[in-house]
Amino acid sequence: MSASLAHALVCHPAAPDACVRAIGVSVLREAAGGLSLAYRLDGDLAALRIPDGTMVLAPERLWAHTCFELFVAVEGERSYREFNFSPSGQWMRFDFDDYRQRSVSPACPAPQLVVRRQGATLELDVQLAAQSLPAGDVCLGLSAVVEHADGSHRYWALRHPAGQPDFHHREGFALALKVPTL
């Protein structure tokens, strides 16, 4: 197993977030090819709309609410995969042949999600099986959508491309992960 790496997400500069102090993601690429992610949001949770386990959201629109996201691509390939992980415990996967060009997503094992909410902290742990990810070395885009109580949204990412928030832009796929050596 390789070491876990922690990464701080930054809020898109066009809309600062007074309700969230920080969002971080720890990432671990496992020897068997799986991926473990631990998202942590610290802030005024009462000022946010956070889906819980009693809510059933449209899976295709999890990103329209507070949601943690992962984008995965193989360096040099145009195709990529998007995962949305909701604090409600729901998840969704989208496959793309090219920038925002959706394709059919083959079946994959469901990720394991664990959600914890305590005080000013929301945590969401994700375990993705190797079969859910492209083979080989990958580039990751780590991001989060935060919905405020007034319905407005803030966009957090490891790296934001210039212009409007756009998690699909390859400049945002800022974390390179090598296949672990056994």
N, C-alpha and C positions, 0 to 999 in steps of 0.2 A: 504494500500500500504506500502511495506517495504522501507527502506532507500536505496538510490542509493549508490553503492560502486564503487570507481574508482580503477583501476588496471593498473600498468605500465607493458607493454610488454618489453622484452629484446631481443636484436638481437642475433642470433646464433653466438657463439664465433669463428666459423670457417671462417666467412666472415663478418667482421665489416662493418657497414654502415656509410660512411662519409657524405651521403646526407640527412639522417634522424636524427634529434635530439631526437625525442621521439615519441612513439606511446602509447596511453592510451585507456582504455575501461572502461566506466561506465556501471554498470550492475544493473538492477532493476527487481526483481521478484515480479510480481503483485499479489494481493490477489486472482484474478480470475485464476491464474496459468500461465498467459502470461509472456513474457520476453521482456524487453526493453534494448537495447544496444546502446551506443553512442561511436563510434570509433573516435579517433582524431589523425591524423598524422601531426607532425610539422617538417618541413625541407625545403630543396631546391627543391620545386616541379618542377621547370624547368628541373632539372637533372633526373627526373623520368618519366616513361611511365605510365600515368594515364588514363585509359579508361574514355571517357565521354559519355553523352547521345546520341551522334551522331554515336557511334560505336556499331555494333552488333557483339558480341563475341559468339563463340560456348559455350552454357551453360555448357556442360560437361568439359570445359577447362577454366572456369573463373579463376581458381587457377593458371593458367600459366601466368597471368598478375597481376598487382597490384590489390589486393583483400583482403578483411577482412573475417575471417573465425570464425566459432563457431562449436565446437564439444560438443555433449550432450550425457551423458550416465547415467544410473541408477546404483548406487553403487552395486557391486556384480553381475551385469549382464554383459555378454560378448558383447551384441549388443550395438550399438551406432549410432548416427545420425550426419551427417556433413552438415553444411550450408555454402555456399559461397556467399558473398555479394560484388558485383562489384561497383566501383564508376560510372559505366555506367548506373546504375539503375537495372541491371539484377541480378538474384539470381538463385541458384540451391541448391537442397537438395539431399543427398545420404544417404541411410540406409545401415548398415552393420550388419551381424549376428555375426561376430567376426572380429578380426584384419584384415583389408583390404579385407574382404570377403563380397562383395556387395550383397545386396538383393533387392527385388522389393520395391520401395518406394510408400506407399499408398498416395492417394491425401491428400493434406492439404491446408489450406488457404494460399494465397500468403502473405509474410511479407510486411509491409509498409516500404519503404525505402525513406529517405530524404538525399540528398547529397548537401553539401555546400563546396565551394572552395573559399578561400579568402587569398590573400597574401601568406604566408608560411604555411597555414593550410588547410588541407583536413579533412572534417568531414563527417561521414556517420552514420545516426541514423537508427535503425532497431526496428520494433515492430513486435514480433512474438506472434500469438494467442496461447492460451493454447492447442488447438487441434494439433498444430505443434510440441509439445514437449511430451516426455514421462511423464506419471503421477508420482507424488511423488517427493521425494528428488532427486536431480540430481547433477552430477559432470560436470563441464564445462572445455573445452579446448578453450582458447581464443588465436587467432593467426592472423598473417597478412603475406602476401607475397608482397614484394615490388620489382617491376621491374624497373631497372635503364635504362636510355636512351641508354646505350650500349647493352641492352638485358640481362644483368646479373641479378640475383635475390638475395635478402636478405630475411631472414626468421626470423620473430619476433614472440615470444610466451610468455605467462605468465610463463611457465617453459619448458625447453628443456631437453629431456632425453639425456643420453650420446650418443656420436657418431654423425652420420649425422642428419640433420634436419628431423624430423618425427612427424608431428602433429597428426598422428593416434595412436601413442604410448600412452598407458594409463598413464604413468608418467606425460604426459603433461596435463591431465585432472585435473588441480590443484585447481579449485575453486568449493567448495561444496556449493550448495544452498538448503536450506530447503523450504518446502512448507510453504508459509506464513499462519499464524493463523489469523482468522477473528476476 
